[in-house]
Amino acid sequence: MELRESIKEQKKQKRREIKQRISELDSPYCMEADRKILENVLGLKEFQQVKTIFCYVSTKTEIDTIPILKEILTSGKRLGVPKCTGKGIMEVYEISSLDELAAGAYGILEPDESCEKILSPEEIDFSLIPCISCDREGRRLGHGGGYYDRYLEQSRSVKAIVCRSRLMLDEVPTEPHDVRMDLVISEEKVWRISG
């Protein structure tokens, strides 16, 4: 139990450290990094060869996913985006237009009331996941709500995480429930995690 509390504390400390780093990032760096990350995502064979993609809708401090969402929609692939439906619980709704998004409970854009089609975790081929930070081994540091870990443990999709390189850590402390990613994508490189 003490070890688990210690890891929780390490994660809290890392979140504080990364949030400070985020506040120090300049706009030109973020825009250029996001552009290169977009190129890296769109160039992935894992992304190009699938039919159904789950992608988060970015907030102002995250990597801008709007161009990725638009690309998915124009490509004819199915697009699912997250919606928080309860404490620590998230569903993925299929959308066919960005006009179907509205500000949700946390001010994050999510599917509006007109969206009715929920995608099951089994239907999703590729998941693009946000983070505060991650490491090159696919360990993810999120906001601590557990929404993505709970959802992703049910999915066999390729799990990819996007992170600006200036926010990456050498190692993210993890707990048994933390889901490891298959791909780590920064502006500099794509890391494929084996096994």
C-alpha positions in Angstrom: 0.0 0.0 0.0 2.9 2.4 0.9 4.5 1.8 -2.5 1.2 2.6 -4.3 0.9 5.9 -2.3 4.5 6.7 -3.2 3.8 6.2 -6.9 0.7 8.4 -6.6 2.8 11.1 -5.0 5.5 10.8 -7.7 2.8 11.2 -10.4 1.4 14.3 -8.6 4.9 15.8 -8.5 5.5 15.0 -12.2 2.2 16.6 -13.1 3.1 19.8 -11.2 6.6 19.8 -13.0 5.1 19.3 -16.4 2.3 21.9 -16.0 5.1 24.4 -15.2 6.9 23.4 -18.3 3.7 23.7 -20.4 3.2 27.3 -19.1 6.8 28.1 -20.3 6.3 26.8 -23.9 6.2 29.5 -26.5 3.6 29.7 -29.2 5.9 29.3 -32.2 7.4 26.1 -30.8 3.9 24.6 -30.0 2.6 25.5 -33.5 5.7 24.0 -35.3 5.8 20.9 -33.0 2.0 20.3 -33.5 2.5 20.6 -37.3 5.2 18.0 -37.3 3.3 15.7 -35.0 0.3 15.9 -37.4 2.6 14.9 -40.3 4.0 12.0 -38.2 0.5 10.8 -37.3 -0.8 11.0 -40.9 2.3 9.2 -42.2 1.8 6.1 -40.0 0.8 2.9 -41.8 -1.1 2.0 -38.6 -3.2 5.2 -39.1 -3.6 4.9 -42.9 -4.7 1.3 -43.0 -7.5 1.3 -40.5 -11.2 2.0 -40.8 -12.2 3.3 -37.4 -10.2 5.8 -35.3 -10.7 7.1 -31.8 -9.1 10.6 -31.3 -9.4 13.1 -28.5 -10.5 16.6 -29.1 -7.8 18.9 -27.9 -7.9 21.7 -25.3 -5.9 24.9 -25.7 -2.8 23.5 -23.8 -2.8 20.1 -25.7 -1.5 19.2 -29.1 -4.0 20.6 -31.6 -6.0 17.6 -33.0 -8.5 19.6 -35.0 -6.5 19.1 -38.3 -6.3 15.3 -37.5 -10.0 15.2 -36.9 -10.7 17.0 -40.2 -8.4 14.6 -42.0 -10.1 11.5 -40.6 -13.5 12.9 -41.5 -12.5 13.8 -45.1 -10.8 10.4 -45.6 -14.0 8.4 -45.2 -12.8 6.7 -42.0 -15.1 6.4 -39.0 -14.3 8.8 -36.3 -15.0 8.4 -32.6 -14.4 11.1 -30.0 -14.7 10.8 -26.2 -17.5 12.0 -23.9 -17.3 11.8 -20.1 -20.5 10.1 -19.0 -19.8 9.7 -15.2 -17.0 9.9 -12.7 -14.0 8.2 -14.4 -16.3 6.8 -17.1 -16.0 7.7 -20.8 -17.9 6.6 -23.9 -16.7 7.1 -27.5 -19.3 8.5 -29.9 -19.1 8.4 -33.6 -19.3 11.8 -35.3 -19.5 12.8 -39.0 -18.8 16.5 -38.6 -17.0 18.8 -36.2 -20.3 20.7 -36.0 -21.5 17.9 -33.8 -19.2 19.0 -31.0 -20.2 21.2 -28.1 -18.5 22.3 -24.8 -19.1 19.6 -22.1 -19.0 19.6 -18.3 -15.3 20.4 -18.2 -15.4 22.9 -21.0 -13.9 20.3 -23.4 -15.5 19.9 -26.8 -17.4 16.6 -26.9 -20.3 15.0 -28.9 -23.5 17.0 -28.5 -27.0 15.6 -27.8 -27.6 14.8 -31.4 -24.9 12.1 -31.4 -26.3 8.8 -30.6 -23.9 6.2 -32.1 -21.6 4.8 -29.4 -18.6 2.9 -30.7 -17.7 -0.2 -28.7 -14.0 -0.6 -27.8 -13.9 -3.6 -30.1 -14.9 -1.5 -33.1 -11.9 0.8 -32.8 -8.8 0.0 -34.8 -6.5 3.0 -33.8 -6.6 5.2 -30.7 -4.9 8.6 -30.5 -4.6 9.5 -26.8 -3.6 12.7 -25.0 -1.2 13.1 -22.1 0.4 15.6 -19.9 3.6 13.8 -20.5 5.0 10.3 -21.5 8.2 8.5 -21.9 9.8 6.8 -24.9 8.6 3.4 -23.5 4.9 4.2 -23.9 4.2 5.0 -20.3 1.6 7.8 -20.1 1.1 10.5 -17.5 -2.5 11.8 -17.7 -4.5 14.1 -15.6 -5.2 11.4 -13.0 -8.9 10.7 -13.6 -8.3 7.3 -15.1 -10.8 7.8 -17.9 -8.5 6.7 -20.7 -7.0 3.8 -18.8 -10.4 2.4 -17.9 -11.5 2.7 -21.5 -8.4 1.4 -23.2 -8.0 -1.7 -21.1 -11.1 -2.9 -23.0 -9.7 -2.1 -26.4 -7.4 -4.1 -28.7 -6.8 -1.1 -30.9 -3.3 0.3 -31.7 -2.8 2.8 -28.9 -0.8 5.9 -29.9 0.2 8.8 -27.7 1.2 12.3 -28.9 3.5 14.5 -26.9 5.7 17.5 -27.6 9.3 16.4 -27.0 10.0 19.2 -24.5 7.4 17.7 -22.3 8.6 14.1 -22.4 10.1 12.5 -19.3 12.9 9.9 -19.0 10.5 7.7 -17.1 6.9 8.0 -16.0 6.0 6.3 -12.7 3.3 3.7 -13.3 0.7 1.6 -11.4 -0.6 -1.8 -12.4 -3.8 -0.3 -14.0 -1.9 2.1 -16.3 -2.2 1.1 -19.9 1.0 1.2 -21.9 0.9 2.7 -25.4 2.0 1.0 -28.6 3.3 4.1 -30.3 4.8 7.4 -28.9 4.7 10.3 -31.4 6.6 13.5 -30.9 7.6 16.2 -33.5 11.1 14.5 -33.6 10.3 10.8 -33.9 7.9 7.9 -33.7 8.8 5.2 -31.2 7.2 1.8 -31.7 7.0 -0.1 -28.4 7.4 -3.9 -28.8 5.5 -6.4 -26.6 
